[in-house]
Amino acid sequence: MRVLDVRPDHEQEDIDLGRAIVRSEIAHPARIVMIVRGEGPEVARFADRAAGRADPFPYREVLWLRDPRVFPPGLEDELFDGEDEWCAVVLSLEDEPVVWLAAHASLWEIELAFLDAQAAGGGR
C-alpha cells in the first residue's frame, strides 16, 4: 500500500508527486488499483484490510489518498461520482471503476472487489 499525504511546508511538492504516482499506478497496464480516500480510524482500518488483500499479489495496488488535494483535477469526482458514502474504488485493468466500497466493508467484500475488477479487466 502506498499512502499519499500532504505535509505542511511541502504542499505543492507532495501534491505534484502524489498526482504523478496516482497517474502512473492507474496507467500501469497490468495492475488492478484500489483508491482509498479520506482519513480517520475507520478508513485506516479499511486501508489495512485492503493492503492485506493486495500485498500477496504483485498485480494489485492500494493507494491511500489521505488528502483530497492529491487527486488529479476532476479524478475524485470521476471515480466516486460525488458519492460521499464510498471510501474506496477498485479499477479494472482497463482503468475503469468496477466496485465501490464503504469503510465498513469486510475482508471478504474487499477480496471480492479485487476479483470482480480482475474479471472485468481481461483477467489473468
DRENTORKOL-3810 file (N, C-alpha, C; in nm, 4 decimals):
REM DRENTORKOL-3810
@n.u->0.0859; n.v->-0.1173; n.w->0.0000; ca.u->0.0000; ca.v->0.0000; ca.w->0.0000; c.u->0.0899; c.v->0.1227; c.w->0.0000
@n.u->0.0485; n.v->0.2190; n.w->-0.0788; ca.u->0.1172; ca.v->0.3482; ca.w->-0.0803; c.u->0.0243; c.v->0.4517; c.w->-0.0190
@n.u->0.0754; n.v->0.5227; n.w->0.0800; ca.u->-0.0005; ca.v->0.6275; ca.w->0.1463; c.u->0.0461; c.v->0.7614; c.w->0.0912
@n.u->-0.0485; n.v->0.8377; n.w->0.0354; ca.u->-0.0169; ca.v->0.9676; ca.w->-0.0240; c.u->-0.0830; c.v->1.0755; c.w->0.0600
@n.u->-0.0009; n.v->1.1639; n.w->0.1136; ca.u->-0.0493; ca.v->1.2685; ca.w->0.2012; c.u->0.0247; c.v->1.3975; c.w->0.1676
@n.u->-0.0147; n.v->1.5048; n.w->0.2314; ca.u->0.0467; ca.v->1.6360; ca.w->0.2084; c.u->0.0999; c.v->1.6872; c.w->0.3411
@n.u->0.2304; n.v->1.7119; n.w->0.3453; ca.u->0.2949; ca.v->1.7625; ca.w->0.4662; c.u->0.2918; c.v->1.9149; c.w->0.4682
@n.u->0.2801; n.v->1.9719; n.w->0.5876; ca.u->0.2915; ca.v->2.1180; ca.w->0.5977; c.u->0.4280; c.v->2.1627; c.w->0.5445
@n.u->0.4306; n.v->2.2740; n.w->0.4801; ca.u->0.5522; ca.v->2.3323; ca.w->0.4217; c.u->0.6066; c.v->2.2541; c.w->0.3019
@n.u->0.5353; n.v->2.1533; n.w->0.2563; ca.u->0.5749; ca.v->2.0765; ca.w->0.1372; c.u->0.4531; c.v->2.0518; c.w->0.0486
@n.u->0.3541; n.v->2.1384; n.w->0.0608; ca.u->0.2261; ca.v->2.1143; ca.w->-0.0040; c.u->0.2394; c.v->2.0880; c.w->-0.1540
@n.u->0.2953; n.v->2.1816; n.w->-0.2271; ca.u->0.2985; ca.v->2.1676; ca.w->-0.3726; c.u->0.3833; c.v->2.0491; c.w->-0.4158
@n.u->0.4962; n.v->2.0295; n.w->-0.3494; ca.u->0.5832; ca.v->1.9157; ca.w->-0.3794; c.u->0.5091; c.v->1.7836; c.w->-0.3591
@n.u->0.4396; n.v->1.7694; n.w->-0.2457; ca.u->0.3678; ca.v->1.6456; ca.w->-0.2154; c.u->0.2480; c.v->1.6254; c.w->-0.3075
@n.u->0.1778; n.v->1.7324; n.w->-0.3393; ca.u->0.0639; ca.v->1.7226; ca.w->-0.4309; c.u->0.1112; c.v->1.6791; c.w->-0.5685
@n.u->0.2164; n.v->1.7418; n.w->-0.6192; ca.u->0.2680; ca.v->1.7063; ca.w->-0.7522; c.u->0.3167; c.v->1.5618; c.w->-0.7566
@n.u->0.3935; n.v->1.5217; n.w->-0.6562; ca.u->0.4444; ca.v->1.3849; ca.w->-0.6516; c.u->0.3298; c.v->1.2850; c.w->-0.6367
@n.u->0.2357; n.v->1.3144; n.w->-0.5492; ca.u->0.1214; ca.v->1.2261; ca.w->-0.5302; c.u->0.0408; c.v->1.2078; c.w->-0.6569
@n.u->0.0162; n.v->1.3174; n.w->-0.7268; ca.u->-0.0596; ca.v->1.3080; ca.w->-0.8520; c.u->0.0148; c.v->1.2262; c.w->-0.9566
@n.u->0.1460; n.v->1.2405; n.w->-0.9624; ca.u->0.2253; ca.v->1.1615; ca.w->-1.0574; c.u->0.2164; c.v->1.0130; c.w->-1.0235
@n.u->0.2203; n.v->0.9806; n.w->-0.8951; ca.u->0.2090; ca.v->0.8404; ca.w->-0.8533; c.u->0.0715; c.v->0.7853; c.w->-0.8891
@n.u->-0.0333; n.v->0.8619; n.w->-0.8624; ca.u->-0.1695; ca.v->0.8175; ca.w->-0.8950; c.u->-0.1818; c.v->0.7901; c.w->-1.0443
@n.u->-0.1376; n.v->0.8838; n.w->-1.1261; ca.u->-0.1470; ca.v->0.8643; ca.w->-1.2721; c.u->-0.0677; c.v->0.7429; c.w->-1.3178
@n.u->0.0526; n.v->0.7261; n.w->-1.2638; ca.u->0.1386; ca.v->0.6148; ca.w->-1.3027; c.u->0.0778; c.v->0.4802; c.w->-1.2637
@n.u->0.0263; n.v->0.4704; n.w->-1.1436; ca.u->-0.0318; ca.v->0.3435; ca.w->-1.0979; c.u->-0.1581; c.v->0.3092; c.w->-1.1758
@n.u->-0.2428; n.v->0.4074; n.w->-1.1981; ca.u->-0.3655; ca.v->0.3813; ca.w->-1.2743; c.u->-0.3320; c.v->0.3392; c.w->-1.4172
@n.u->-0.2311; n.v->0.4006; n.w->-1.4762; ca.u->-0.1954; ca.v->0.3715; ca.w->-1.6158; c.u->-0.1195; c.v->0.2400; c.w->-1.6327
@n.u->-0.0728; n.v->0.1812; n.w->-1.5243; ca.u->0.0030; ca.v->0.0558; ca.w->-1.5350; c.u->-0.0838; c.v->-0.0484; c.w->-1.6039
@n.u->-0.0338; n.v->-0.1097; n.w->-1.7110; ca.u->-0.1187; ca.v->-0.1993; ca.w->-1.7914; c.u->-0.1525; c.v->-0.3327; c.w->-1.7262
@n.u->-0.0832; n.v->-0.3687; n.w->-1.6204; ca.u->-0.1068; ca.v->-0.4996; ca.w->-1.5597; c.u->-0.1317; c.v->-0.4876; c.w->-1.4100
@n.u->-0.1958; n.v->-0.3795; n.w->-1.3678; ca.u->-0.2188; ca.v->-0.3596; ca.w->-1.2248; c.u->-0.3636; c.v->-0.3222; c.w->-1.1991
@n.u->-0.4233; n.v->-0.3911; n.w->-1.1027; ca.u->-0.5559; ca.v->-0.3567; ca.w->-1.0521; c.u->-0.5326; c.v->-0.2630; c.w->-0.9345
@n.u->-0.5911; n.v->-0.1453; n.w->-0.9409; ca.u->-0.5662; ca.v->-0.0428; ca.w->-0.8398; c.u->-0.6923; c.v->-0.0165; c.w->-0.7592
@n.u->-0.6734; n.v->-0.0111; n.w->-0.6270; ca.u->-0.7785; ca.v->0.0346; ca.w->-0.5374; c.u->-0.7352; c.v->0.1717; c.w->-0.4872
@n.u->-0.8242; n.v->0.2690; n.w->-0.5009; ca.u->-0.8004; ca.v->0.4026; ca.w->-0.4486; c.u->-0.8840; c.v->0.4177; c.w->-0.3216
@n.u->-0.8169; n.v->0.4424; n.w->-0.2104; ca.u->-0.8827; ca.v->0.4678; ca.w->-0.0823; c.u->-0.8687; c.v->0.6165; c.w->-0.0557
@n.u->-0.9762; n.v->0.6783; n.w->-0.0084; ca.u->-0.9703; ca.v->0.8224; ca.w->0.0190; c.u->-1.0145; c.v->0.8516; c.w->0.1616
@n.u->-0.9601; n.v->0.9601; n.w->0.2148; ca.u->-1.0000; ca.v->1.0062; ca.w->0.3465; c.u->-0.9051; c.v->0.9614; c.w->0.4553
@n.u->-0.9410; n.v->0.9992; n.w->0.5780; ca.u->-0.8614; ca.v->0.9584; ca.w->0.6928; c.u->-0.9519; c.v->0.9379; c.w->0.8121
@n.u->-0.8953; n.v->0.8960; n.w->0.9186; ca.u->-0.9712; ca.v->0.8646; ca.w->1.0385; c.u->-0.9584; c.v->0.7171; c.w->1.0708
@n.u->-0.9989; n.v->0.6779; n.w->1.1901; ca.u->-0.9802; ca.v->0.5398; ca.w->1.2350; c.u->-1.0496; c.v->0.4355; c.w->1.1473
@n.u->-1.1716; n.v->0.4637; n.w->1.1051; ca.u->-1.2447; ca.v->0.3654; ca.w->1.0240; c.u->-1.1788; c.v->0.3475; c.w->0.8875
@n.u->-1.1351; n.v->0.4573; n.w->0.8266; ca.u->-1.0676; ca.v->0.4483; ca.w->0.6971; c.u->-0.9320; c.v->0.3798; c.w->0.7131
@n.u->-0.8615; n.v->0.4076; n.w->0.8218; ca.u->-0.7322; ca.v->0.3430; ca.w->0.8466; c.u->-0.7487; c.v->0.1915; c.w->0.8592
@n.u->-0.8518; n.v->0.1478; n.w->0.9319; ca.u->-0.8772; ca.v->0.0037; ca.w->0.9436; c.u->-0.9104; c.v->-0.0567; c.w->0.8073
@n.u->-0.9918; n.v->0.0150; n.w->0.7283; ca.u->-1.0245; ca.v->-0.0332; ca.w->0.5939; c.u->-0.8979; c.v->-0.0462; c.w->0.5100
@n.u->-0.8132; n.v->0.0580; n.w->0.5111; ca.u->-0.6905; ca.v->0.0569; ca.w->0.4314; c.u->-0.6002; c.v->-0.0605; c.w->0.4709
@n.u->-0.5914; n.v->-0.0898; n.w->0.5999; ca.u->-0.5114; ca.v->-0.2043; ca.w->0.6448; c.u->-0.5684; c.v->-0.3355; c.w->0.5922
@n.u->-0.7013; n.v->-0.3505; n.w->0.5967; ca.u->-0.7638; ca.v->-0.4720; ca.w->0.5423; c.u->-0.7382; c.v->-0.4830; c.w->0.3925
@n.u->-0.7512; n.v->-0.3715; n.w->0.3217; ca.u->-0.7294; ca.v->-0.3713; ca.w->0.1764; c.u->-0.5845; c.v->-0.4071; c.w->0.1435
@n.u->-0.4908; n.v->-0.3511; n.w->0.2174; ca.u->-0.3498; ca.v->-0.3828; ca.w->0.1941; c.u->-0.3233; c.v->-0.5308; c.w->0.2182
@n.u->-0.3880; n.v->-0.5867; n.w->0.3186; ca.u->-0.3714; ca.v->-0.7291; ca.w->0.3460; c.u->-0.4183; c.v->-0.8172; c.w->0.2319
@n.u->-0.5193; n.v->-0.7725; n.w->0.1576; ca.u->-0.5697; ca.v->-0.8496; ca.w->0.0428; c.u->-0.4915; c.v->-0.8192; c.w->-0.0845
@n.u->-0.4201; n.v->-0.7075; n.w->-0.0890; ca.u->-0.3449; ca.v->-0.6709; ca.w->-0.2092; c.u->-0.1988; c.v->-0.7159; c.w->-0.2031
@n.u->-0.1377; n.v->-0.7071; n.w->-0.0864; ca.u->0.0066; ca.v->-0.7292; ca.w->-0.0744; c.u->0.0573; c.v->-0.8626; c.w->-0.1286
@n.u->-0.0146; n.v->-0.9735; n.w->-0.1129; ca.u->0.0388; ca.v->-1.1001; ca.w->-0.1657; c.u->0.0392; c.v->-1.1089; c.w->-0.3187
@n.u->-0.0232; n.v->-1.0141; n.w->-0.3856; ca.u->-0.0375; ca.v->-1.0216; ca.w->-0.5311; c.u->0.0343; c.v->-0.9033; c.w->-0.5972
@n.u->0.1320; n.v->-0.9292; n.w->-0.6816; ca.u->0.2074; ca.v->-0.8181; ca.w->-0.7435; c.u->0.1244; c.v->-0.7347; c.w->-0.8409
@n.u->0.0101; n.v->-0.7829; n.w->-0.8828; ca.u->-0.0728; ca.v->-0.7088; ca.w->-0.9781; c.u->-0.1852; c.v->-0.6315; c.w->-0.9090
@n.u->-0.1826; n.v->-0.6248; n.w->-0.7755; ca.u->-0.2790; ca.v->-0.5440; ca.w->-0.7001; c.u->-0.2040; c.v->-0.4315; c.w->-0.6287
@n.u->-0.2616; n.v->-0.3127; n.w->-0.6319; ca.u->-0.2022; ca.v->-0.1993; ca.w->-0.5615; c.u->-0.3104; c.v->-0.1211; c.w->-0.4904
@n.u->-0.2827; n.v->-0.0801; n.w->-0.3673; ca.u->-0.3719; ca.v->0.0061; ca.w->-0.2914; c.u->-0.3032; c.v->0.1408; c.w->-0.2768
@n.u->-0.3720; n.v->0.2453; n.w->-0.3187; ca.u->-0.3258; ca.v->0.3821; ca.w->-0.2997; c.u->-0.4199; c.v->0.4485; c.w->-0.2007
@n.u->-0.3668; n.v->0.4940; n.w->-0.0892; ca.u->-0.4480; ca.v->0.5625; ca.w->0.0113; c.u->-0.4190; c.v->0.7109; c.w->0.0020
@n.u->-0.5139; n.v->0.7860; n.w->-0.0506; ca.u->-0.5019; ca.v->0.9306; ca.w->-0.0649; c.u->-0.5651; c.v->0.9948; c.w->0.0580
@n.u->-0.4822; n.v->1.0234; n.w->0.1557; ca.u->-0.5324; ca.v->1.0793; ca.w->0.2817; c.u->-0.5761; c.v->1.2238; c.w->0.2657
@n.u->-0.5176; n.v->1.2952; n.w->0.1726; ca.u->-0.5511; ca.v->1.4366; ca.w->0.1490; c.u->-0.6144; c.v->1.4474; c.w->0.0107
@n.u->-0.7343; n.v->1.5026; n.w->-0.0001; ca.u->-0.8020; ca.v->1.5091; ca.w->-0.1303; c.u->-0.7290; c.v->1.5937; c.w->-0.2343
@n.u->-0.6378; n.v->1.6793; n.w->-0.1909; ca.u->-0.5634; ca.v->1.7606; ca.w->-0.2881; c.u->-0.4707; c.v->1.6762; c.w->-0.3747
@n.u->-0.4434; n.v->1.5531; n.w->-0.3334; ca.u->-0.3558; ca.v->1.4648; ca.w->-0.4108; c.u->-0.4261; c.v->1.4147; c.w->-0.5371
@n.u->-0.5579; n.v->1.4114; n.w->-0.5368; ca.u->-0.6297; ca.v->1.3681; ca.w->-0.6571; c.u->-0.5994; c.v->1.4638; c.w->-0.7718
@n.u->-0.5625; n.v->1.4114; n.w->-0.8884; ca.u->-0.5538; ca.v->1.4999; ca.w->-1.0056; c.u->-0.6892; c.v->1.5668; c.w->-1.0279
@n.u->-0.6907; n.v->1.6882; n.w->-1.0828; ca.u->-0.8171; ca.v->1.7616; ca.w->-1.1006; c.u->-0.9245; c.v->1.6776; c.w->-1.1693
@n.u->-1.0404; n.v->1.6704; n.w->-1.1054; ca.u->-1.1559; ca.v->1.6010; ca.w->-1.1613; c.u->-1.1591; c.v->1.4508; c.w->-1.1388
@n.u->-1.0475; n.v->1.3914; n.w->-1.0966; ca.u->-1.0426; ca.v->1.2447; ca.w->-1.0860; c.u->-1.1290; c.v->1.1916; c.w->-0.9726
@n.u->-1.1310; n.v->1.2586; n.w->-0.8598; ca.u->-1.2123; ca.v->1.2101; ca.w->-0.7481; c.u->-1.3597; c.v->1.2054; c.w->-0.7880
@n.u->-1.4100; n.v->1.3118; n.w->-0.8500; ca.u->-1.5498; ca.v->1.3122; ca.w->-0.8939; c.u->-1.5749; c.v->1.2056; c.w->-1.0001
@n.u->-1.4791; n.v->1.1878; n.w->-1.0896; ca.u->-1.4931; ca.v->1.0873; ca.w->-1.1950; c.u->-1.4999; c.v->0.9461; c.w->-1.1363
@n.u->-1.4164; n.v->0.9180; n.w->-1.0387; ca.u->-1.4102; ca.v->0.7838; ca.w->-0.9813; c.u->-1.5224; c.v->0.7555; c.w->-0.8820
@n.u->-1.5609; n.v->0.8566; n.w->-0.8036; ca.u->-1.6577; ca.v->0.8355; ca.w->-0.6972; c.u->-1.7953; c.v->0.8938; c.w->-0.7279
@n.u->-1.8091; n.v->0.9610; n.w->-0.8394; ca.u->-1.9372; ca.v->1.0145; ca.w->-0.8850; c.u->-2.0086; c.v->1.0964; c.w->-0.7774
@n.u->-1.9294; n.v->1.1692; n.w->-0.6981; ca.u->-1.9876; ca.v->1.2559; ca.w->-0.5969; c.u->-2.0495; c.v->1.1846; c.w->-0.4778
@n.u->-2.0293; n.v->1.0545; n.w->-0.4654; ca.u->-2.0870; ca.v->0.9762; ca.w->-0.3552; c.u->-1.9935; c.v->0.9796; c.w->-0.2348
@n.u->-2.0373; n.v->1.0419; n.w->-0.1283; ca.u->-1.9555; ca.v->1.0515; ca.w->-0.0069; c.u->-1.9502; c.v->0.9206; c.w->0.0712
@n.u->-2.0455; n.v->0.8310; n.w->0.0475; ca.u->-2.0536; ca.v->0.7052; ca.w->0.1211; c.u->-1.9319; c.v->0.6157; c.w->0.0957
@n.u->-1.8777; n.v->0.6208; n.w->-0.0246; ca.u->-1.7707; ca.v->0.5293; ca.w->-0.0628; c.u->-1.6357; c.v->0.5825; c.w->-0.0179
@n.u->-1.5553; n.v->0.4947; n.w->0.0421; ca.u->-1.4190; ca.v->0.5348; ca.w->0.0788; c.u->-1.3178; c.v->0.4732; c.w->-0.0161
@n.u->-1.3623; n.v->0.3821; n.w->-0.1034; ca.u->-1.2672; ca.v->0.3182; ca.w->-0.1950; c.u->-1.3361; c.v->0.2804; c.w->-0.3259
@n.u->-1.2541; n.v->0.2768; n.w->-0.4299; ca.u->-1.2989; ca.v->0.2293; ca.w->-0.5600; c.u->-1.1890; c.v->0.1384; c.w->-0.6146
@n.u->-1.2300; n.v->0.0298; n.w->-0.6812; ca.u->-1.1351; ca.v->-0.0624; ca.w->-0.7420; c.u->-1.1490; c.v->-0.0487; c.w->-0.8929
@n.u->-1.0346; n.v->-0.0311; n.w->-0.9584; ca.u->-1.0314; ca.v->-0.0117; ca.w->-1.1032; c.u->-0.9897; c.v->-0.1400; c.w->-1.1729
@n.u->-1.0471; n.v->-0.1632; n.w->-1.2880; ca.u->-1.0105; ca.v->-0.2798; ca.w->-1.3690; c.u->-0.8753; c.v->-0.2568; c.w->-1.4350
@n.u->-0.8289; n.v->-0.3574; n.w->-1.5047; ca.u->-0.7034; ca.v->-0.3429; ca.w->-1.5796; c.u->-0.7155; c.v->-0.2385; c.w->-1.6901
@n.u->-0.8390; n.v->-0.2079; n.w->-1.7300; ca.u->-0.8628; ca.v->-0.1021; ca.w->-1.8288; c.u->-0.8868; c.v->0.0337; c.w->-1.7627
@n.u->-0.8576; n.v->0.0427; n.w->-1.6323; ca.u->-0.8660; ca.v->0.1684; ca.w->-1.5569; c.u->-1.0084; c.v->0.2200; c.w->-1.5399
@n.u->-1.1053; n.v->0.1311; n.w->-1.5460; ca.u->-1.2453; ca.v->0.1679; ca.w->-1.5267; c.u->-1.2906; c.v->0.1306; c.w->-1.3866
@n.u->-1.3668; n.v->0.2167; n.w->-1.3190; ca.u->-1.4209; ca.v->0.1805; ca.w->-1.1874; c.u->-1.5142; c.v->0.0597; c.w->-1.1989
@n.u->-1.4932; n.v->-0.0370; n.w->-1.1098; ca.u->-1.5731; ca.v->-0.1589; ca.w->-1.1133; c.u->-1.6541; c.v->-0.1753; c.w->-0.9847
@n.u->-1.5901; n.v->-0.1527; n.w->-0.8706; ca.u->-1.6541; ca.v->-0.1752; ca.w->-0.7417; c.u->-1.6219; c.v->-0.0589; c.w->-0.6489
@n.u->-1.7233; n.v->-0.0152; n.w->-0.5736; ca.u->-1.7062; ca.v->0.0885; ca.w->-0.4723; c.u->-1.7314; c.v->0.0243; c.w->-0.3375
@n.u->-1.6553; n.v->0.0671; n.w->-0.2374; ca.u->-1.6658; ca.v->0.0081; ca.w->-0.1043; c.u->-1.6770; c.v->0.1161; c.w->0.0025
@n.u->-1.7566; n.v->0.0863; n.w->0.1049; ca.u->-1.7649; ca.v->0.1730; ca.w->0.2223; c.u->-1.6589; c.v->0.1280; c.w->0.3220
@n.u->-1.6275; n.v->0.2142; n.w->0.4159; ca.u->-1.5201; ca.v->0.1858; ca.w->0.5121; c.u->-1.5483; c.v->0.0629; c.w->0.5982
@n.u->-1.6740; n.v->0.0262; n.w->0.6139; ca.u->-1.7071; ca.v->-0.0902; ca.w->0.6962; c.u->-1.7023; c.v->-0.2225; c.w->0.6186
@n.u->-1.6562; n.v->-0.2212; n.w->0.4948; ca.u->-1.6508; ca.v->-0.3440; ca.w->0.4136; c.u->-1.5633; c.v->-0.4494; c.w->0.4817
@n.u->-1.6068; n.v->-0.5720; n.w->0.4686; ca.u->-1.5335; ca.v->-0.6834; ca.w->0.5299; c.u->-1.4155; c.v->-0.7251; c.w->0.4415
@n.u->-1.3289; n.v->-0.8075; n.w->0.4981; ca.u->-1.2180; ca.v->-0.8634; ca.w->0.4208; c.u->-1.2697; c.v->-0.9386; c.w->0.2984
@n.u->-1.3767; n.v->-1.0134; n.w->0.3167; ca.u->-1.4357; ca.v->-1.0898; ca.w->0.2067; c.u->-1.4857; c.v->-0.9963; c.w->0.0964
@n.u->-1.5527; n.v->-0.8878; n.w->0.1344; ca.u->-1.6012; ca.v->-0.7914; ca.w->0.0347; c.u->-1.4850; c.v->-0.7254; c.w->-0.0397
@n.u->-1.3767; n.v->-0.6984; n.w->0.0303; ca.u->-1.2584; ca.v->-0.6398; ca.w->-0.0332; c.u->-1.1983; c.v->-0.7383; c.w->-0.1328
@n.u->-1.1860; n.v->-0.8639; n.w->-0.0920; ca.u->-1.1323; ca.v->-0.9659; ca.w->-0.1827; c.u->-1.2213; c.v->-0.9818; c.w->-0.3059
@n.u->-1.3517; n.v->-0.9868; n.w->-0.2863; ca.u->-1.4440; ca.v->-0.9980; ca.w->-0.3996; c.u->-1.4326; c.v->-0.8779; c.w->-0.4934
@n.u->-1.4098; n.v->-0.7588; n.w->-0.4376; ca.u->-1.3942; ca.v->-0.6394; ca.w->-0.5207; c.u->-1.2718; c.v->-0.6531; c.w->-0.6105
@n.u->-1.1605; n.v->-0.7000; n.w->-0.5552; ca.u->-1.0411; ca.v->-0.7219; ca.w->-0.6379; c.u->-1.0682; c.v->-0.8268; c.w->-0.7458
@n.u->-1.1358; n.v->-0.9360; n.w->-0.7090; ca.u->-1.1650; ca.v->-1.0413; ca.w->-0.8068; c.u->-1.2599; c.v->-0.9919; c.w->-0.9158
@n.u->-1.3603; n.v->-0.9123; n.w->-0.8787; ca.u->-1.4516; ca.v->-0.8555; ca.w->-0.9780; c.u->-1.3766; c.v->-0.7635; c.w->-1.0745
@n.u->-1.2864; n.v->-0.6836; n.w->-1.0219; ca.u->-1.2078; ca.v->-0.5937; ca.w->-1.1077; c.u->-1.1162; c.v->-0.6752; c.w->-1.2002
@n.u->-1.0606; n.v->-0.7815; n.w->-1.1482; ca.u->-0.9750; ca.v->-0.8677; ca.w->-1.2291; c.u->-1.0554; c.v->-0.9302; c.w->-1.3422
@n.u->-1.1735; n.v->-0.9793; n.w->-1.3117; ca.u->-1.2585; ca.v->-1.0417; ca.w->-1.4131; c.u->-1.3050; c.v->-0.9395; c.w->-1.5168
@n.u->-1.3288; n.v->-0.8175; n.w->-1.4731; ca.u->-1.3779; ca.v->-0.7131; ca.w->-1.5648; c.u->-1.2687; c.v->-0.6619; c.w->-1.6571
@n.u->-1.1439; n.v->-0.6809; n.w->-1.6169; ca.u->-1.0357; ca.v->-0.6210; ca.w->-1.6942; c.u->-0.9543; c.v->-0.7186; c.w->-1.7750
@n.u->-1.0141; n.v->-0.8221; n.w->-1.8224; ca.u->-0.9415; ca.v->-0.9156; ca.w->-1.9055; c.u->-0.8816; c.v->-1.0308; c.w->-1.8265
@n.u->-0.8702; n.v->-1.0133; n.w->-1.6937; ca.u->-0.8280; ca.v->-1.1208; ca.w->-1.6052; c.u->-0.6901; c.v->-1.1753; c.w->-1.6305
@n.u->-0.6523; n.v->-1.2619; n.w->-1.5441; ca.u->-0.5222; ca.v->-1.3323; ca.w->-1.5511; c.u->-0.5479; c.v->-1.4801; c.w->-1.5584
END
